[in-house]
Amino acid sequence: MTSSKLPSRFVRRRQLLLGSAAGLGAAWLPVNLHAQVAFDQLLKPATAAQVQAVVNEFLNGATPEEKGLKLDMPALGDNPAAVPVKVVLDLPVNDELYCQELIILAQGNPHPLACRFRFTALAGTTEVAVRLRLIETQTIRALARLSDGRVLSAQHHITVTAGGCGM
């Protein structure tokens, strides 16, 4: 049966259903566009000011030294979803001199502070190994605060083949 042969109540019902579907679709469009914009904002790399704010908070006025901390990682991240990073304090530690806190920054990721570790003198050594998820080619930086107040710094530039932060 065509719509001209259907009773009028069926035609009205069909029009009501089609109109409702169109209305719901139109109502969802702005929500979906807003969600997509919010999702895109989550994947934007951190700004230089955001990275510097994290660094300044950690430094707390100290000047970082570019020695005594070793950052071991590949130059090319062929699997950006799991890039191996190893940080080692290259100084002798004892009860008076040890690493209190260490952070690793992925400066090109949406949230630059990748991880934070805290230690006591009982740790005996400072050596951490993690796998980072990277969104783009960027610089990885490690900062370590020692018990004597010094801050050590190391950084390494890595090229990634494809973004690993997609959801």
N, C-alpha and C positions, 0 to 999 in steps of 0.2 A: 504494500500500500504506500502510496505517496502521501505527502503531507496534506495535499488537497483532498484526499479521500479519507483522511483520519478525522475522527470526531474532534471538535474544537478543544475539548479538555486535554487531549493528548498533545495537540499543537502548543497549547499554553504551557504544559508541563515541560515539553522539550525546549521551548524558548526560555523558560525559567532556569532549567539546568544549564543551558549554554550560557546564559547571562551570568549565572552564579560562577561558573567556571572562569569566565572571562574576568569577572570582578576579582576573584581570588588571585588569579594570575597577575593582574595589575597591582593588587595590594602587595604581593610578594616581591615584585620587581624592585622597589626602593630598598627593601630589607636586604635582598640578595646583593644589590649594588653596594650598599653600606657595608655589608659583611666582607665583600671582596676588597673594598678600600681598606678596611681595618686589617684584613689578612695581609695585604700588600705592605702596610705600614710595619707589621711585625717582622717582615723580611728585609727591611731597609738596613743597611749597615749603620753602625753607630757613628755619630759625628765626631770630629776631632775634639770638640768641647766635652762630649760625654766621656770619651776615653780619658781625657786629661783630668776630668773631675774624679774618676776612679783612682787614677795615679796619684793625684794630689792628696786624696783622702788617705791613701796608704802611706805616702811619704811623710805626711804630717810635719812638713817643713824641712825634712832632711834632704841632703843632696845625694843622689844615688851614685855608687861607685860601679864602674864597668869591669870589675874583676872579681874573682872569687866565686862566681856562679856560672855554671856550665849548662847550656840549653842544647840538648841533643835531639834532632828531628830531621826528617828528610827535606831536601830542597824542593821536591815535587810531590804533591799529595795526589796520587792517582786514585785514591778512594777518600774523597773529602768527608765522608760520613764517619770515618774513624782514622784520623791522622795520629800516629804515635808521637808523643812528646815526653821527653825525660828531662828532669831538672835535677842537678846535683850540686850541692854546696861543696866547693873545691877548697875548703879550708879545714884545718884540724879543729875538731870540736872537743870541748871538755865541759866541766860543770859551770865554768864562768863564761865561756864563749860558745854559744849555740844559736841555731836559727829558731826564732820564736814564731814567725809567721811567713808564709810563702804564698804568693798569688800568681796565677797565670792568666794573661790577658790575650784574647783573640781580638785584636783591634779592629778587624773588619766585620765582625759579627754584629747582629742586632743588639746583643747584650755582651759587652766586651769582657766582663769578669767571668772567665770560664770556670775557675775553681779557686778555692782558698783552703790552705792547710795550716794548722797550728801544731807546734811542737813544744816539748819540754826538754830539759837537759837529759832526761832519762832516755830519749830517743836514740842517743848515741851517734846518729848520722842524719843527714838531711838528703834524702833521695826519693823523688816521686816519679811515677810513670803513669800517664793518663792517655786516653784517646780523645781527641777533640773533633767536634763536628764543625766544619768550616763552610761558610757561605760563598767565599770568594778568595782570590789571591790576596794575601795580607801579611802583616808582621805579627808574630807571636812574641810576647814579652813576658818575662818572669821577673818578679821583684821579691827579695827576701829581706826581712827585718831581723837583724841579729840582736842578741841580748845586750850588747854594748851600745846599741842605738844606731849603728850604721845600717844603711840599706844598700844591698847589692842588686845589680840589674844585669840582665842578659836579654838579647833579642835575636830573632832569626826571621828572615823573610821566606815565605813559602808560596809556591805557585800551585794552585789547585786546578784540576782539569774540568770539574763541573761542581756546581753548588751542592752542598750536602745538607743544608738547613731546610730544604723544602719539606712540607708536612704531608 
